[in-house]
Amino acid sequence: MRNLFTLLLLLTLGSTLVAQGESVALRVGKIVQPDGRTMENATVLVENGRISAVGGADLELPFDVLLREFPEATLFPGFCEVHTSSGTDRSNENVPVAPFLDVKDSIDPVAYFYEDELRGGTIAIGVIPGNNCVIGGLGRVVAPAGMTVEAMTLSADMGMKIAFGPKSRWNRGAQLAELREAIENLNQSLKKLGKDLVEKGAREADLRSVDEEVEEKQDDGDSLDSAGGYIRYGDDFEGKELISEEDVSETNRGLVDILNGDHRLWLWTPKPTDIAHARDWLDTHGLGDNAVFVVTPEAWKAASQLKEAGQPVVLSGGLWHIERDPITWEEKKTFAPKAFLDAGVAVAISSNKSRLGPDRLAYQAATCVREGMSRREAMAAVTSLPAAAWGMGDRMGRIAPGRDGSFVLLDGDPLDIRSRVLGVWVKGSRVYDRATDERLKRLEEGRQK
């Protein structure tokens, strides 16, 4: 019975594999771009997983490409969930400093989260360790479909999480002290390693001088570089140029990569004070050009600092900042995306899974339009801005030649609450079909009864 269940599960999941390099053509009633431009009676050709042509109904197609026609439907580039720790077996490890971890090891491909994201028209998700850490692990951008993490992966290096907002039951002083201590311990370890390598080289030179045999360093065939010069950040010290990636412990390797500037840094800065601390830290380590600020609505008060930083900003959780006057106790609500925008900061918006409605990016974007943002600005917050924050702005956020063949088919406007997602394609492969969504069918049957 268990083997039969496993087989049925694999067959079910097989229909949602993210195939690499699929070729297909879709002819639709309308293409809607995030900037508001539309194209009637359009055809999109996807070859080898990339869009190769966009045109009208008369677009010439290769003879061997399957044409799918949806004359009443709308094609849209799809939503991008910029930052989440959902879809994993745990959002954080207990260890506060864990740059040696990779979220790949925690992603659960069969979690209902991914299935639900497909129903909402999401084509890509940035999964990264949560904010209850000091230094988290490596995140990745995945499609919400696939039997394995490798099949889901769109980018294996989304970046590393560094939290300036304090962990649960920690204060800000302890948070920053832990971060400083981690780097100081690393530097001491590297200086000792450099000195040891210099002494080892001296001993080997002495042995060679008396014709003694010295064991040469061999390439062990793994992915680690055995050449010196791995440590590129900071001041020089004895033996620094001798240290290779292979010489550094697995525990320290991720932290070295951060300080070398090899990873995009996702900085958890929920409050205005955290933004100031993060900027100081980035300046100290020369990493100011490789960061994404992850903020909460309260951080709109530091919008000017974020504008000066000139780096991508992600708004996590809700959209409103609510505070009370300390004297009158009158409640004041600030719509954070518009406040940021008015200050010259365009923010990518994530969904809020704790509430029905805001758990959908379409709802979040529609709310932005209602609160005074233009449709183009609201759409960018859930499409092109997330893609740009991932460093994938040339692949997503628009239906155009050269982009990934990833898009969503709807029966109405993407921001209309009544619109339904009919299908989702990722790299030319259809990974969701509403007509075969068994869970949704059962839900609707129960509602009709």
C-alpha positions as CSV (number, residue, x, y, z in Angstrom):
1,M,0.0,0.0,0.0
2,R,2.8,2.4,0.9
3,N,4.6,1.7,-2.5
4,L,1.3,2.3,-4.3
5,F,0.8,5.6,-2.5
6,T,4.3,6.7,-3.4
7,L,3.8,5.8,-7.0
8,L,0.6,7.8,-7.2
9,L,2.2,10.7,-5.5
10,L,5.1,10.7,-8.0
11,L,2.7,10.5,-11.0
12,T,0.7,13.4,-9.6
13,L,3.8,15.5,-9.0
14,G,5.2,14.6,-12.4
15,S,2.7,16.8,-14.1
16,T,4.2,19.8,-12.3
17,L,7.8,19.3,-13.2
18,V,9.6,22.4,-14.4
19,A,10.9,21.2,-17.7
20,Q,14.0,23.0,-19.0
21,G,13.9,24.1,-22.5
22,E,10.3,23.4,-23.6
23,S,8.9,24.9,-26.8
24,V,5.3,26.0,-27.3
25,A,3.2,28.7,-28.8
26,L,0.2,30.4,-27.2
27,R,-2.4,32.4,-29.1
28,V,-4.5,34.5,-26.7
29,G,-7.1,37.2,-26.7
30,K,-4.9,39.7,-25.0
31,I,-1.4,40.2,-23.5
32,V,-1.3,42.5,-20.5
33,Q,2.1,43.9,-19.5
34,P,2.9,45.2,-16.0
35,D,3.3,48.7,-17.4
36,G,-0.3,48.7,-18.6
37,R,0.3,48.2,-22.3
38,T,-1.8,45.6,-24.0
39,M,-1.8,43.7,-27.2
40,E,-4.9,42.2,-28.7
41,N,-5.1,38.8,-30.5
42,A,-1.5,38.1,-29.7
43,T,0.8,35.1,-30.2
44,V,3.8,34.2,-28.0
45,L,6.4,31.7,-29.2
46,V,8.6,30.0,-26.6
47,E,11.6,28.0,-27.8
48,N,14.0,26.1,-25.6
49,G,12.3,27.7,-22.5
50,R,12.8,31.3,-23.7
51,I,10.4,33.7,-25.5
52,S,11.7,34.0,-29.1
53,A,8.9,36.0,-30.6
54,V,5.8,38.0,-29.7
55,G,3.3,39.1,-32.4
56,G,-0.2,39.1,-33.7
57,A,-2.4,36.2,-34.9
58,D,-0.4,36.0,-38.1
59,L,3.0,35.3,-36.4
60,E,4.8,32.7,-38.3
61,L,5.5,29.6,-36.2
62,P,8.0,26.7,-36.7
63,F,6.3,23.6,-38.0
64,D,7.3,21.5,-35.0
65,V,6.0,23.8,-32.2
66,L,2.7,23.0,-30.6
67,L,0.1,25.9,-30.8
68,R,-2.3,26.3,-27.9
69,E,-5.2,28.7,-28.5
70,F,-7.1,30.6,-25.8
71,P,-9.0,33.3,-27.7
72,E,-10.9,34.6,-24.6
73,A,-8.0,34.6,-22.1
74,T,-5.4,37.1,-21.0
75,L,-1.7,36.4,-20.8
76,F,0.3,38.1,-18.0
77,P,4.0,37.8,-17.0
78,G,3.0,36.4,-13.6
79,F,3.7,37.5,-10.1
80,C,7.0,37.2,-8.2
81,E,7.1,36.5,-4.5
82,V,10.2,38.4,-3.6
83,H,11.0,37.2,-0.1
84,T,9.7,34.4,2.1
85,S,10.7,31.5,4.3
86,S,7.5,29.6,3.6
87,G,7.7,26.3,1.8
88,T,10.5,25.0,4.0
89,D,10.6,22.5,6.9
90,R,11.8,25.3,9.2
91,S,12.2,29.0,8.7
92,N,15.4,29.3,10.9
93,E,18.0,27.1,12.5
94,N,18.5,27.6,16.3
95,V,22.1,28.7,15.7
96,P,22.1,32.5,15.3
97,V,25.2,32.6,13.0
98,A,24.8,30.0,10.3
99,P,26.2,31.2,6.9
100,F,27.2,27.7,6.2
101,L,23.6,26.6,5.6
102,D,21.7,26.5,2.3
103,V,17.9,26.8,2.1
104,K,18.1,24.1,-0.5
105,D,18.3,21.6,2.3
106,S,15.0,22.8,3.9
107,I,12.8,23.4,0.8
108,D,9.9,20.9,0.7
109,P,8.9,20.6,-3.0
110,V,5.5,19.0,-2.1
111,A,4.5,21.6,0.5
112,Y,1.0,23.0,-0.1
113,F,2.5,26.4,-0.1
114,Y,3.9,26.0,-3.7
115,E,0.6,24.5,-5.0
116,D,-1.3,27.4,-3.6
117,E,1.1,29.9,-5.1
118,L,0.4,28.5,-8.5
119,R,-3.3,29.0,-8.0
120,G,-2.5,32.7,-7.3
121,G,-0.5,33.1,-10.5
122,T,3.0,33.1,-9.0
123,I,5.8,32.1,-11.4
124,A,8.9,32.6,-9.1
125,I,9.5,32.7,-5.3
126,G,12.6,34.0,-3.4
127,V,13.0,31.5,-0.5
128,I,15.5,32.5,2.1
129,P,16.0,31.8,5.8
130,G,13.8,33.8,8.1
131,N,14.6,36.9,10.1
132,N,15.0,35.2,13.5
133,C,18.8,34.9,13.1
134,V,21.9,37.0,12.9
135,I,23.5,35.5,9.8
136,G,21.3,33.1,8.0
137,G,22.0,30.7,5.1
138,L,22.0,30.9,1.4
139,G,18.6,31.5,-0.3
140,R,17.4,30.6,-3.8
141,V,14.8,31.6,-6.3
142,V,12.5,28.7,-7.3
143,A,9.5,28.1,-9.4
144,P,6.5,26.8,-7.4
145,A,6.6,23.5,-9.3
146,G,8.9,20.5,-9.5
147,M,9.5,17.1,-7.9
148,T,13.0,18.1,-6.6
149,V,14.6,21.3,-5.5
150,E,16.9,21.2,-8.5
151,A,14.0,21.0,-10.9
152,M,12.4,24.0,-9.1
153,T,15.5,26.2,-9.0
154,L,15.6,29.3,-11.2
155,S,18.7,30.8,-9.3
156,A,20.7,28.8,-6.8
157,D,22.2,32.0,-5.3
158,M,19.6,34.5,-4.2
159,G,21.9,35.8,-1.5
160,M,22.5,35.6,2.2
161,K,20.4,36.9,5.1
162,I,21.8,39.2,7.7
163,A,19.4,40.4,10.4
164,F,19.9,43.8,12.1
165,G,16.5,43.6,13.7
166,P,16.9,41.6,16.9
167,K,16.0,37.9,17.2
168,S,13.1,36.8,19.3
169,R,13.8,37.7,23.0
170,W,17.1,39.5,22.0
171,N,17.7,43.2,22.2
172,R,19.4,45.2,19.5
173,G,22.6,45.5,21.4
174,A,23.0,41.7,21.7
175,Q,22.1,41.4,18.0
176,L,24.9,43.7,16.8
177,A,27.4,42.4,19.3
178,E,26.8,38.8,18.0
179,L,27.4,40.1,14.4
180,R,30.7,41.8,15.4
181,E,31.9,38.8,17.4
182,A,31.3,36.5,14.4
183,I,33.4,38.6,12.1
184,E,36.1,39.1,14.8
185,N,36.3,35.4,15.5
186,L,36.6,34.8,11.7
187,N,39.4,37.2,11.3
188,Q,41.4,35.8,14.2
189,S,40.9,32.3,12.7
190,L,42.1,33.4,9.3
191,K,45.2,35.1,10.8
192,K,46.1,32.0,12.6
193,L,45.5,29.9,9.5
194,G,47.7,32.3,7.4
195,K,50.5,32.1,10.0
196,D,50.3,28.3,10.0
197,L,50.5,28.2,6.3
198,V,53.6,30.4,6.3
199,E,55.3,28.2,8.9
200,K,54.3,25.1,6.9
201,G,55.9,26.6,3.8
202,A,59.1,27.4,5.7
203,R,59.3,23.8,7.0
204,E,58.8,22.4,3.5
205,A,61.5,24.7,2.1
206,D,63.9,23.4,4.7
207,L,63.1,19.8,3.8
208,R,63.7,20.5,0.1
209,S,67.0,22.2,0.9
210,V,68.3,18.9,2.2
211,D,66.7,16.9,-0.6
212,E,63.9,15.5,1.6
213,E,60.7,14.4,0.0
214,V,57.7,16.8,0.5
215,E,54.2,15.8,-0.1
216,E,52.7,18.1,-2.8
217,K,49.2,19.5,-2.5
218,Q,46.9,17.5,-4.8
219,D,43.6,18.4,-6.4
220,D,41.1,16.2,-4.6
221,G,38.5,16.6,-7.3
222,D,35.9,18.5,-5.2
223,S,34.4,21.8,-6.1
224,L,36.7,23.8,-3.7
225,D,39.5,25.9,-5.1
226,S,42.9,24.9,-3.8
227,A,44.7,28.0,-5.1
228,G,45.7,30.8,-2.7
229,G,44.1,34.3,-2.7
230,Y,40.7,33.2,-1.5
231,I,40.6,36.0,1.2
232,R,40.0,39.3,-0.8
233,Y,38.5,41.5,1.9
234,G,40.1,43.5,4.7
235,D,43.7,44.4,5.6
236,D,46.7,42.3,4.7
237,F,48.1,39.9,7.2
238,E,50.8,37.3,7.3
239,G,50.0,34.4,4.9
240,K,46.8,36.0,3.7
241,E,47.7,35.3,0.0
242,L,48.3,31.6,0.8
243,I,44.9,30.8,2.0
244,S,42.7,28.9,-0.4
245,E,39.0,28.1,-0.2
246,E,39.9,24.5,0.6
247,D,41.9,25.7,3.6
248,V,38.9,27.4,5.2
249,S,36.5,25.4,7.4
250,E,33.0,24.9,6.1
251,T,31.7,26.9,9.1
252,N,33.7,30.0,8.0
253,R,33.5,29.7,4.3
254,G,30.0,31.3,3.9
255,L,31.1,34.2,6.1
256,V,34.2,34.8,4.0
257,D,32.1,34.8,0.8
258,I,29.8,37.5,2.4
259,L,32.8,39.7,3.3
260,N,34.4,39.1,-0.1
261,G,31.2,40.5,-1.7
262,D,30.3,37.2,-3.5
263,H,26.7,37.2,-2.3
264,R,23.8,39.6,-2.5
265,L,22.9,40.5,1.1
266,W,19.3,40.6,2.3
267,L,19.3,42.8,5.3
268,W,16.5,42.5,7.8
269,T,16.0,46.1,8.9
270,P,12.4,46.3,10.3
271,K,12.8,49.7,12.0
272,P,14.4,53.0,11.0
273,T,17.2,52.5,13.6
274,D,18.1,49.2,12.0
275,I,18.5,50.8,8.6
276,A,21.1,53.2,10.0
277,H,23.0,50.4,11.7
278,A,22.9,48.3,8.5
279,R,24.2,51.2,6.4
280,D,27.1,51.8,8.8
281,W,28.0,48.1,8.7
282,L,27.9,48.0,4.9
283,D,30.1,51.1,4.7
284,T,32.6,49.6,7.2
285,H,33.0,46.4,5.1
286,G,32.7,48.0,1.6
287,L,29.5,46.1,0.7
288,G,27.1,49.0,0.1
289,D,26.6,48.1,-3.6
290,N,25.4,44.5,-3.0
291,A,22.5,44.7,-0.6
292,V,18.7,44.5,-0.5
293,F,16.9,46.1,2.5
294,V,14.0,44.1,3.8
295,V,11.8,46.4,5.9
296,T,8.4,46.7,7.6
297,P,5.8,49.5,7.1
298,E,7.3,51.4,10.0
299,A,10.5,51.9,8.1
300,W,8.9,54.5,5.8
301,K,10.1,57.0,8.3
302,A,13.7,56.3,7.1
303,A,12.8,56.4,3.4
304,S,15.4,59.2,2.9
305,Q,18.1,56.9,4.2
306,L,17.0,54.2,1.8
307,K,17.0,56.6,-1.1
308,E,20.6,57.6,-0.2
309,A,21.6,53.9,-0.1
310,G,20.3,53.4,-3.6
311,Q,19.7,49.7,-3.2
312,P,16.6,47.6,-3.7
313,V,14.0,47.7,-0.9
314,V,11.5,44.9,0.0
315,L,8.4,45.6,2.1
316,S,7.6,42.5,4.2
317,G,4.3,41.8,5.9
318,G,1.6,44.4,5.9
319,L,1.2,47.5,3.9
320,W,0.1,50.0,6.6
321,H,2.0,51.5,9.5
322,I,-0.4,52.2,12.3
323,E,0.6,54.3,15.4
324,R,-1.3,56.3,18.0
325,D,-0.7,59.8,19.2
326,P,0.8,59.5,22.7
327,I,-1.5,62.4,23.9
328,T,-4.8,62.1,22.1
329,W,-4.4,58.3,21.5
330,E,-5.8,59.0,18.0
331,E,-4.9,56.3,15.5
332,K,-2.9,57.3,12.4
333,K,-2.5,55.0,9.4
334,T,0.2,55.5,6.8
335,F,0.1,53.5,3.6
336,A,3.8,52.5,3.4
337,P,4.2,51.7,-0.3
338,K,2.9,55.2,-1.3
339,A,5.0,56.9,1.4
340,F,8.1,55.2,0.2
341,L,7.3,56.1,-3.4
342,D,6.6,59.7,-2.5
343,A,10.1,59.8,-1.0
344,G,11.6,58.4,-4.2
345,V,11.9,54.8,-3.1
346,A,10.2,52.1,-5.2
347,V,9.6,49.0,-3.1
348,A,9.0,45.4,-4.0
349,I,6.0,44.0,-2.1
350,S,5.6,40.5,-0.6
351,S,2.4,38.9,0.3
352,N,1.1,38.6,3.9
353,K,0.3,34.9,4.5
354,S,-1.3,35.7,7.9
355,R,-4.4,37.2,6.3
356,L,-6.9,36.1,3.6
357,G,-6.7,38.5,0.7
358,P,-3.2,40.0,1.4
359,D,-1.9,36.4,1.0
360,R,-2.2,37.1,-2.8
361,L,0.1,39.4,-4.6
362,A,-2.7,40.4,-7.0
363,Y,-4.6,41.7,-3.9
364,Q,-1.6,43.6,-2.7
365,A,-1.1,45.3,-6.0
366,A,-4.8,46.1,-6.3
367,T,-4.7,47.7,-2.8
368,C,-1.8,49.9,-3.9
369,V,-3.8,51.2,-6.9
370,R,-6.8,51.9,-4.6
371,E,-4.5,53.8,-2.2
372,G,-3.2,56.2,-4.9
373,M,-0.4,54.4,-6.7
374,S,-0.5,54.1,-10.5
375,R,-1.2,50.7,-12.0
376,R,2.3,50.7,-13.5
377,E,3.9,51.4,-10.0
378,A,1.7,48.8,-8.3
379,M,2.4,46.1,-10.9
380,A,6.1,46.7,-10.8
381,A,6.1,46.1,-7.0
382,V,5.0,42.5,-7.6
383,T,6.7,41.7,-10.9
384,S,9.8,43.6,-12.2
385,L,11.0,45.0,-8.9
386,P,11.2,41.5,-7.2
387,A,13.0,40.2,-10.3
388,A,15.5,43.1,-10.2
389,A,16.1,42.5,-6.5
390,W,17.1,38.9,-7.3
391,G,19.4,40.1,-10.1
392,M,17.0,38.5,-12.6
393,G,15.4,41.6,-14.1
394,D,16.4,40.6,-17.6
395,R,14.5,37.3,-17.3
396,M,11.1,38.1,-15.7
397,G,8.5,40.8,-15.3
398,R,7.6,41.2,-19.0
399,I,6.5,39.1,-22.0
400,A,9.1,39.9,-24.6
401,P,11.7,38.1,-26.7
402,G,14.7,36.9,-24.7
403,R,12.7,36.6,-21.4
404,D,11.9,33.3,-19.7
405,G,8.9,31.5,-21.2
406,S,7.1,32.0,-17.9
407,F,3.7,33.6,-17.7
408,V,0.1,33.2,-16.4
409,L,-3.1,32.7,-18.3
410,L,-6.2,34.4,-16.7
411,D,-9.9,34.8,-17.6
412,G,-9.8,38.5,-16.8
413,D,-7.6,41.4,-15.6
414,P,-4.7,40.4,-13.3
415,L,-5.9,42.9,-10.7
416,D,-9.6,42.0,-10.8
417,I,-10.5,40.0,-7.8
418,R,-13.0,38.0,-9.9
419,S,-10.3,36.9,-12.4
420,R,-9.2,33.2,-12.2
421,V,-5.9,31.7,-13.0
422,L,-6.4,29.2,-15.8
423,G,-2.9,28.1,-16.3
424,V,0.8,28.8,-15.4
425,W,3.8,28.2,-17.6
426,V,7.4,28.1,-16.5
427,K,10.1,28.1,-19.2
428,G,7.5,26.9,-21.7
429,S,6.2,24.0,-19.6
430,R,2.7,24.1,-18.3
431,V,2.9,23.5,-14.6
432,Y,-0.6,24.4,-13.6
433,D,-4.0,23.8,-15.2
434,R,-7.1,24.9,-13.4
435,A,-9.2,22.2,-15.2
436,T,-7.2,19.4,-13.6
437,D,-6.8,21.0,-10.1
438,E,-8.5,18.3,-8.0
439,R,-8.3,20.1,-4.7
440,L,-9.9,23.2,-6.2
441,K,-12.6,21.1,-7.8
442,R,-13.6,19.5,-4.5
443,L,-13.7,22.9,-2.8
444,E,-15.9,24.3,-5.5
445,E,-18.2,21.3,-5.4
446,G,-18.6,21.7,-1.7
447,R,-19.4,25.4,-2.2
448,Q,-22.0,24.7,-4.8
449,K,-23.8,22.2,-2.5
